């Protein structure tokens, strides 16, 4: 009996972990130019960064769903006899979001194709949650490293700085987060769908991932799905970067030194200059990722990838 209880408990935990997904969904309908549905239409979505392909087909009612897709940029292809090949490019799938792509096929030869590269974003109708998705490029444009008197308290670059983009949000580094008037520090942090909330010591920098290792930072502020019923003031879902078919990386150093500061007026450092209070802070690191390649033994392109990140923060206090 104890054995079966352990198995049941393991399955329950696995199901909960699966529900806390860091992935996205593409859904929609397939129809012809007159609006008539097209059943059993084969649909393929290819992730451009890794070359991974995901396949499905429209149902008898013309509907289709591609669920549990890794976030990234996709190209969708629909090939049906008697119709031109439909190609949808530059399709960006955010984390934990459902996007709707309705496909309209035109009569013609499969050798011909209709390619759609951009579409005007429509009103989101698949869910009622209010969310904001911020990419790494946007985060690097934010003041994620504290300056001035608050620099020591902010410490390492803080991805929670995305809250500065949200209305109704109040963020104080390593102190408090308050969203839409909800109780302070009742948010929930998920990294790749797994709970990373520190419920004992509220210090954001203890559980936050490195900014340069983040692919996307999604913040849901209200109307959460039922699976996130335990969330109070904000649901933070972080998707980490992954290796791709191309090698890529970055290196950085954010530093503070008193020689770059203006001196205190009407003071004398006894060397003919103004006094500059000592400030020495460094935040540095690097990232590298790509396919796993072992010459003459293994080629990981389209199959196996790696990504590594390192970041360190140092401060000299006298």
Residue pairs with C-beta under 8 A, 6 or more apart in sequence:
17 193
17 194
19 227
20 190
20 193
20 194
20 195
20 227
21 68
21 96
21 193
22 71
22 95
22 96
22 190
22 191
22 192
22 193
22 237
22 238
22 239
23 67
23 68
23 69
23 70
23 71
23 95
23 96
23 193
24 69
24 71
24 93
24 94
24 95
24 96
24 97
24 98
24 99
25 65
25 66
25 67
25 68
25 69
25 97
25 98
25 99
25 126
26 45
26 65
26 66
26 69
26 74
26 76
26 91
26 93
26 98
26 99
26 100
26 101
27 63
27 64
27 65
27 66
27 98
27 99
27 100
27 101
27 126
28 63
28 64
28 100
28 101
28 102
28 103
29 37
29 58
29 62
29 63
29 64
29 102
29 103
30 37
30 38
30 41
30 43
30 58
30 62
30 64
30 78
30 103
30 105
31 37
31 38
31 62
31 102
31 103
31 104
31 105
32 38
32 83
32 104
32 105
32 106
32 107
33 104
33 105
33 106
33 107
37 58
37 61
37 62
38 58
38 62
38 80
38 83
38 105
39 58
39 59
39 60
39 61
39 62
40 57
40 58
40 60
41 57
41 58
41 62
41 64
41 78
41 80
41 103
41 105
42 55
42 57
42 78
42 79
42 80
43 55
43 56
43 57
43 58
43 64
43 66
43 76
43 77
43 78
43 103
44 53
44 54
44 55
44 76
44 77
44 78
45 53
45 54
45 55
45 66
45 69
45 74
45 75
45 76
45 91
46 52
46 53
46 54
46 74
46 75
46 76
46 77
47 53
47 54
47 69
47 70
47 72
47 73
47 74
48 72
48 73
48 74
48 75
49 72
49 73
49 242
49 244
49 245
50 70
50 72
50 242
50 244
50 245
50 302
50 305
51 245
51 301
51 302
52 70
52 302
54 66
54 69
56 64
56 65
56 66
57 64
58 64
69 93
70 242
71 93
71 94
71 95
71 215
71 216
71 239
72 92
72 93
72 215
73 90
73 91
73 92
73 93
74 91
74 92
74 93
75 87
75 88
75 89
75 90
75 91
76 86
76 87
76 88
76 91
76 101
76 103
77 85
77 86
77 87
77 88
78 85
78 86
78 103
78 105
79 85
79 86
79 110
80 105
80 110
81 110
82 107
83 105
83 106
83 107
83 108
83 110
84 105
84 106
84 107
84 108
84 109
84 110
84 112
84 113
84 114
85 110
85 111
85 112
85 113
85 114
86 103
86 104
86 105
86 113
86 114
86 116
87 113
87 114
87 115
87 116
88 101
88 103
88 115
88 116
89 115
89 116
89 117
90 117
90 118
91 99
91 101
93 99
94 133
94 216
94 218
95 133
95 215
95 216
95 218
95 237
95 238
95 239
96 131
96 218
96 220
96 237
97 127
97 131
97 133
97 218
98 126
98 127
99 126
100 122
100 125
100 126
105 114
106 114
127 223
127 225
128 223
129 220
129 222
129 223
129 224
129 225
130 220
130 221
130 222
130 223
131 218
131 219
131 220
131 221
132 162
132 165
132 166
132 218
132 219
132 221
133 216
133 217
133 218
133 219
134 162
134 165
134 216
134 217
134 218
134 219
135 215
135 216
135 217
136 211
136 212
136 214
136 215
136 216
136 241
138 162
138 165
139 159
139 161
139 162
139 211
139 214
139 217
140 211
140 212
142 161
142 162
142 164
142 165
143 161
143 164
144 157
144 158
144 159
144 161
144 211
145 151
145 154
145 156
145 157
145 158
145 254
145 283
146 152
146 153
146 154
146 155
146 158
146 173
147 256
150 173
151 256
151 279
151 281
152 281
152 315
152 317
153 173
153 174
153 175
154 173
154 174
155 173
155 174
155 205
155 313
156 205
156 208
156 283
156 311
156 313
157 210
157 211
157 254
157 283
157 311
158 173
158 174
158 204
158 205
158 208
158 211
159 208
159 209
159 211
159 214
159 217
159 238
160 171
160 173
160 177
160 204
160 208
160 236
161 171
162 217
162 219
163 169
163 170
163 171
163 177
163 179
163 219
164 171
166 179
166 219
166 221
168 179
168 180
168 181
168 221
169 177
169 178
169 179
169 180
169 221
169 234
170 176
170 177
170 178
170 179
171 177
171 178
173 204
173 205
174 202
174 203
174 204
174 205
175 202
176 184
176 185
176 202
177 184
177 185
177 187
177 204
177 233
177 234
178 184
178 185
178 233
179 187
179 221
179 233
179 234
180 221
180 222
180 233
180 234
182 232
182 233
182 234
183 232
183 233
184 233
185 202
185 233
186 231
186 232
186 233
186 234
187 197
187 231
187 232
187 233
187 234
187 235
187 236
188 195
188 197
188 228
188 230
188 231
188 232
188 234
188 235
188 236
189 195
189 196
189 197
189 207
189 208
189 236
189 238
190 196
190 235
190 236
190 237
190 238
191 209
191 238
191 240
192 238
192 239
192 240
193 237
196 207
196 238
197 207
198 204
198 206
198 207
209 238
209 240
210 285
210 309
210 311
211 311
212 250
212 252
212 285
212 287
212 309
212 311
213 240
213 241
213 287
213 307
213 309
213 311
214 238
214 239
214 240
214 241
215 239
215 240
215 241
215 242
216 238
216 239
217 236
217 237
217 238
217 239
218 236
218 237
218 238
218 239
219 234
219 235
219 236
219 237
220 228
220 231
220 234
220 235
220 237
221 234
224 231
224 235
228 235
240 307
241 287
241 289
241 307
241 309
242 289
242 305
242 307
243 289
243 290
243 291
243 292
243 305
243 306
243 307
244 289
244 290
244 291
244 305
245 290
245 291
245 301
245 302
245 305
246 290
247 288
247 289
247 290
247 291
248 288
248 289
248 290
249 286
249 287
249 288
249 289
250 286
250 287
251 285
251 286
251 287
252 284
252 285
252 286
253 282
253 283
253 284
254 282
254 283
254 284
255 281
255 282
255 283
255 284
256 279
256 280
256 281
256 282
257 279
257 280
258 276
258 277
258 278
258 279
258 280
259 276
261 276
261 277
261 279
262 274
262 276
263 269
263 273
263 274
263 275
263 276
264 274
264 275
264 276
264 277
265 274
267 274
267 275
268 274
268 275
269 275
269 276
278 316
278 318
280 315
280 316
281 313
281 314
281 315
281 316
282 313
282 314
282 315
283 311
283 312
283 313
283 314
284 311
284 312
285 309
285 310
285 311
285 312
286 309
286 310
287 307
287 308
287 309
287 310
288 307
288 308
289 305
289 306
289 307
289 308
290 305
290 306
291 299
291 300
291 301
291 302
291 303
291 304
291 305
291 306
292 298
292 300
292 304
292 305
292 306
293 299
293 300
293 301
298 304
